[in-house]
Amino acid sequence: MPYPNRQKCLDTITLCSHEEADTRLFLHAREAVIIGDKTITIKTNDTDVVIIAISAFPLLQELGLESLWISFGQGSNTRWIPIHELVQSIGAERASGMLKRT
């Protein structure tokens, strides 16, 4: 057990209305940052998750996240995407606007 003294409260996650795993996993990321994680890695094959990660990073960064990595693909086609570097390159305002808000 890597973090024996850390307890997670999932009350805010279980009450959420996010049905898609694409967005729900960022609620888990938020909770991880709140309890002190500075680096998060997400493994996915879904480009939607990459776009959501870019959009969500500025908010997670405000909570204390320093780096967000996406492991994208499978096997020898796996690529590591440094979301924190992409957001730094395009700017937080552009990154936050990547998703259409309704």
Secondary structure in CASP SS format (residue, H / E / C, confidence):
PFRMAT SS
TARGET T0000
AUTHOR 0000-0000-0000
METHOD secondary structure of the structure
MODEL  1
M C 1.00
P C 1.00
Y C 1.00
P C 1.00
N C 1.00
R C 1.00
Q C 1.00
K C 1.00
C C 1.00
L C 1.00
D H 1.00
T H 1.00
I H 1.00
T H 1.00
L C 1.00
C C 1.00
S C 1.00
H C 1.00
E C 1.00
E C 1.00
A H 1.00
D H 1.00
T H 1.00
R H 1.00
L H 1.00
F H 1.00
L H 1.00
H H 1.00
A H 1.00
R H 1.00
E H 1.00
A H 1.00
V H 1.00
I H 1.00
I C 1.00
G C 1.00
D C 1.00
K C 1.00
T E 1.00
I E 1.00
T E 1.00
I E 1.00
K E 1.00
T E 1.00
N C 1.00
D C 1.00
T H 1.00
D H 1.00
V H 1.00
V H 1.00
I H 1.00
I H 1.00
A H 1.00
I H 1.00
S H 1.00
A H 1.00
F H 1.00
P H 1.00
L H 1.00
L H 1.00
Q H 1.00
E H 1.00
L C 1.00
G C 1.00
L C 1.00
E C 1.00
S E 1.00
L E 1.00
W E 1.00
I E 1.00
S E 1.00
F E 1.00
G C 1.00
Q C 1.00
G H 1.00
S H 1.00
N H 1.00
T C 1.00
R E 1.00
W E 1.00
I E 1.00
P E 1.00
I H 1.00
H H 1.00
E H 1.00
L H 1.00
V H 1.00
Q H 1.00
S H 1.00
I H 1.00
G C 1.00
A H 1.00
E H 1.00
R H 1.00
A H 1.00
S H 1.00
G C 1.00
M C 1.00
L C 1.00
K C 1.00
R C 1.00
T C 1.00
END
